[in-house]
Amino acid sequence: MKIRLNIMLALYNASQKVYMQLFKRQKAAWDISKEDFLQFPKHSLGYQLGLFYQEKGFDVIPKLENHDVFHVITETGTEIHDEVAMQYLLLGNGKISAYQFAMIGIGTCIYPEYVKTYIKAFLKGSNMQRFYDLEFKNLLRIPLPEIKSSLNFDLKNHLQQYYITIL
């Protein structure tokens, strides 16, 4: 088990720099510290992101802040298999990238026992409003529950629009 974790961590750490150079070159960092996030209103996305950093002992990685927001709004964990599940969730939400497919492929091969978790994550992402391409920096003052409720797709109401009865 530890060997698999070390392999994934090594791949993740090595690929993170390449990913940022290739895919995040034009993206601007938010320039907000984890302490600054805690200055946002208590129930806001910004404050909850600050709590996330504080509770996990993470630092803000410039240009990757949106990814951390994804963890907060989807309540996805941060263990390595959770990171793979996050990529499945984002795939379900419509995001497609070479890096994502590499993470999914390698992660699924290394952690096949989580396939059911990955499928659930994919379905969760496909049942949410599209969010993967939102710029969450502009939403930091909005209450987190409001953001979550706006992203959760209400299948029952959607189907009722088409006169499909749900038992």
NORJOHU-V551112 format. One line per field, one symbol per residue. ss: DSSP state (H for helix, E for strand, C for the rest). phi: phi as a letter, one per 30 degrees, with the letter a starting at -180 (. if undefined). burial: + if it has 16 or more other C-alpha atoms within 10 Angstrom, else -. Layout:
BEGIN
ss: ???
phi: ???
burial: ???
END
This chain:
BEGIN
ss: CHHHHHHHHHHHHHHHHHHHHHHCCCCCCCCCCHHHHCCCCCCEHHHHHHHHHHHHCCCCCCCCHHHHHHHHHHCCCCCHHHHHHHHHHHHHCCCCCHHHHHHHHHHHHHCHHHHHHHHHHHHHHHCECCCCCCCHHHHCCCEHHHHHHHHECCHHHHHHHCCCCCC
phi: .ddddddddddddddeddedddcceddcddhbddddedddeecdeedddddeddddiccdceicdedddedddchcdbdeddddddddeddddjdbadedddddddddddbddceddddddededdccdebecdcdedcdddeeeddeddcddcdedddddcicdcd
burial: -------+-------------------------+--++-+---++++++++++------+-+++++-+++++++-+---++++++++++++++++----+--++-+++-++--+--++-+++++++++++++---+---+++++---+--+-+--------------
END
